[in-house]
């Protein structure tokens, strides 16, 4: 995964450098360099897990939260977008030898940076993007069965597609879809209930679907 991430980012940055060079040579700089969006998003995990000792799988709830992003345009077509948001998810170990186990909830803070290509030429502006993600886990509530639950900080990768629909020169509507490839190692201290500490390799891999408004400056 790391090699794939590095290769894709190198390819995107290479294309961006070519576009920047072409734009500089042509002397065309008549475009908005900054863009801001506010979206309402659905974060729907496509989860699975490998749980030691007790087996089973994991269930992670869908979240509905706001998302804010900042985009800087190097050329009219190429940009970098910083995506900011946080979401709370309920977690449950299911179909284990001890039955279903409520593991409380956890907050995810997954800042993501994508390189984007925008297909310009009208009011309808589709775009594609890809880039790295760093996910921090905080605000853990371990639930009634576990004494403690710990989630490792994770590095992931995002693919993105969407479009902006211009309402005028500055304001626009946005539809955005991202697939985040994200996994973490979770350690569940369940000594009181199960007499053991259980380690799980958890793939979260959420789909993130958002709709919102944006402003060009």
C-alpha positions in Angstrom: 0.0 0.0 0.0 2.8 2.4 0.8 4.5 1.8 -2.5 1.2 2.3 -4.4 0.5 5.5 -2.5 4.0 6.9 -3.3 3.8 5.9 -6.9 0.3 7.5 -7.5 1.3 10.7 -5.7 4.5 10.9 -7.7 2.5 10.5 -10.9 0.0 13.1 -10.0 2.7 15.6 -8.9 4.5 14.9 -12.2 1.5 15.8 -14.2 0.9 18.9 -12.0 4.5 20.1 -12.7 4.0 19.7 -16.4 0.7 21.7 -16.3 2.3 24.4 -14.1 5.2 24.8 -16.5 2.8 25.0 -19.5 0.6 27.6 -17.7 3.7 29.6 -16.7 5.0 29.6 -20.3 1.6 30.7 -21.7 1.3 33.5 -19.1 -2.3 32.5 -18.2 -3.0 33.3 -14.5 -6.6 34.5 -14.8 -8.3 32.0 -12.4 -9.3 31.8 -8.7 -6.4 30.3 -6.7 -8.4 29.6 -3.5 -11.6 27.7 -3.1 -13.5 26.8 0.1 -16.3 24.2 0.5 -18.6 23.3 3.3 -20.3 19.9 2.9 -22.7 17.7 4.8 -21.3 14.1 4.5 -22.2 10.5 5.1 -19.4 8.4 6.4 -20.3 4.7 5.7 -17.6 2.2 6.8 -17.1 -0.9 4.7 -15.7 -2.7 7.7 -14.1 -6.1 8.4 -11.8 -7.4 11.1 -9.6 -10.3 12.1 -10.0 -10.8 15.8 -7.6 -12.9 17.8 -8.7 -15.5 20.4 -12.5 -15.0 20.2 -12.9 -14.7 16.4 -15.8 -12.9 14.8 -16.1 -9.6 12.9 -16.7 -5.9 13.6 -19.7 -3.6 13.0 -19.0 0.2 12.8 -21.9 2.7 12.6 -22.5 5.2 9.8 -22.0 8.8 10.8 -23.5 12.1 9.5 -21.2 15.1 10.0 -20.0 18.4 8.5 -16.8 18.6 6.4 -14.7 21.6 5.5 -12.0 21.7 2.8 -9.5 24.2 1.5 -8.3 24.0 -2.1 -5.3 25.8 -3.7 -5.1 25.9 -7.5 -1.6 25.8 -9.0 -3.1 26.1 -12.5 -6.7 26.3 -13.7 -6.8 22.5 -13.8 -4.4 21.3 -11.1 -5.0 21.8 -7.3 -4.3 20.5 -3.9 -7.2 20.0 -1.4 -6.9 19.7 2.4 -10.0 17.9 3.7 -11.0 18.4 7.4 -13.7 16.7 9.4 -14.3 14.5 12.4 -16.8 11.7 13.0 -18.1 9.6 15.9 -18.7 5.9 15.3 -20.2 3.2 17.5 -18.2 -0.1 17.5 -19.3 -3.6 18.1 -17.5 -7.0 17.9 -20.0 -9.4 16.4 -20.4 -13.2 16.0 -17.5 -13.9 18.4 -17.3 -17.0 20.6 -18.5 -14.7 23.5 -21.4 -13.3 21.4 -21.8 -9.7 20.4 -19.7 -7.3 22.4 -20.5 -3.6 22.7 -17.2 -1.7 22.4 -18.6 1.8 22.9 -17.6 4.5 20.5 -14.6 6.3 19.1 -14.0 9.6 17.3 -12.0 9.7 14.1 -10.0 12.7 12.9 -8.8 11.9 9.4 -7.1 14.9 7.7 -6.6 14.1 4.0 -4.6 15.9 1.3 -5.5 15.1 -2.3 -4.0 16.2 -5.6 -6.9 17.0 -8.0 -7.4 17.5 -11.7 -10.4 19.7 -12.7 -12.0 19.4 -16.2 -12.8 23.0 -16.9 -14.8 24.6 -19.7 -18.2 25.5 -18.4 -20.4 25.8 -15.3 -20.2 22.0 -14.8 -16.7 21.2 -13.5 -15.9 17.5 -12.7 -12.7 16.6 -10.9 -10.7 13.6 -9.8 -8.3 13.3 -6.9 -6.1 11.0 -4.9 -3.8 11.4 -1.9 -2.7 10.3 1.6 -4.6 10.3 4.8 -3.6 10.3 8.5 -6.3 9.2 10.9 -6.2 9.9 14.6 -8.5 8.1 17.1 -9.7 10.0 20.2 -12.5 10.3 22.7 -12.7 6.5 23.1 -15.6 5.2 25.2 -14.9 1.5 25.8 -18.5 0.5 26.4 -19.8 -1.9 29.2 -17.7 -5.0 28.5 -14.2 -3.8 28.0 -11.9 -2.2 30.5 -10.0 -0.2 27.8 -9.9 0.0 24.0 -6.8 1.4 22.2 -6.7 2.3 18.5 -3.4 2.8 16.7 -2.9 6.0 14.6 -3.3 5.0 10.9 -2.0 6.1 7.5 -4.3 5.5 4.6 -5.0 6.5 1.0 -8.0 8.3 -0.5 -9.5 8.3 -4.0 -11.9 11.1 -4.9 -14.3 12.2 -7.6 -17.0 14.8 -7.8 -18.1 18.0 -9.5 -18.8 21.7 -8.9 -21.7 23.4 -10.5 -21.1 27.2 -10.8 -24.0 29.4 -9.7 -22.0 32.6 -10.6 -18.4 33.6 -10.7 -17.8 32.9 -7.0 -20.5 30.6 -5.6 -21.1 26.9 -6.6 -22.7 23.7 -5.5 -20.6 20.6 -4.9 -21.1 16.8 -4.9 -18.2 14.7 -3.7 -17.5 11.0 -3.3 -14.4 9.6 -1.6 -13.2 6.0 -0.9 -10.8 5.9 2.0 -8.6 2.8 2.4 -7.9 2.8 6.1 -7.1 0.2 8.7 -6.0 0.1 12.3 -4.9 -2.3 15.0 -7.2 -2.2 18.0 -6.3 -3.6 21.4 -9.2 -4.5 23.7 -8.5 -5.0 27.4 -11.4 -7.2 28.5 -9.8 -8.8 31.5 -12.8 -8.3 33.7 -15.4 -9.7 31.3 -13.4 -12.2 29.3 -10.3 -12.7 31.3 -8.1 -11.7 28.3 -6.7 -8.9 26.2 -7.9 -9.2 22.6 -6.1 -7.7 19.5 -7.9 -7.1 16.3 -6.8 -6.0 12.8 -9.6 -3.7 11.7 -10.3 -2.5 8.1 -12.6 0.5 8.2 -12.4 1.6 4.4 -15.3 4.1 4.5 -17.2 5.6 1.6 -17.6 9.3 2.2 -20.4 11.0 0.2 -21.0 14.7 0.6 -23.1 17.6 -0.8 -22.5 21.3 -0.1 -21.7 24.8 -1.2 -18.4 26.4 -2.1 -16.8 29.8 -2.6 -14.0 30.8 -5.0 -11.6 33.7 -4.1 
